[in-house]
């Protein structure tokens, strides 16, 4: 493996790790604000990525998918949330669930703002290798955060969108959504394989092109 490829992988991994880590911390932080200290007690309210990394879902899979192109997805170790400790379990779970995607949206905008600052200040980077490293990191930062935001808002449990949907419907419908959860990941993979998520991917590419 050449040094150029190593630097490219590193420039991809940095924003991917931050995107997934901050996403999980956002869930735990909002849960803590609403009464559930489970994540805090288990040491998960930290920006140290080691506490959140799943070797396959956080590192290997997103990096490979980004490198070869196509829709990128991944996962971290889920932050534990005990809904029964929340002050208003059903309503508060909506805020806990949506916190992750909102964090990803803010991070995408932050990466885009970094690029805007570099361009507005007319920063000159003499080394082509450093320029490629920075640009790859910024582009990946915008793209991966938009992917995580859109992907996690799919209304399929156990994704965040499924949690949000569960918080908005009556108890009978909530139980039906819960029954789908064990099969949720297979539903998502099926949608991905048959191309039904392609429009979402194209929308993400379009928004990324606007931001950068």
PyMOL commands that set and color helices and strands:
alter all, ss='L'
color gray80, all
select helices_A, chain A and resi 3-33+38-41+49-51+55-68+83-85+89-120+128-152+160-168+171-193+198-211
alter helices_A, ss='H'
color red, helices_A
deselect
rebuild
show_as cartoon
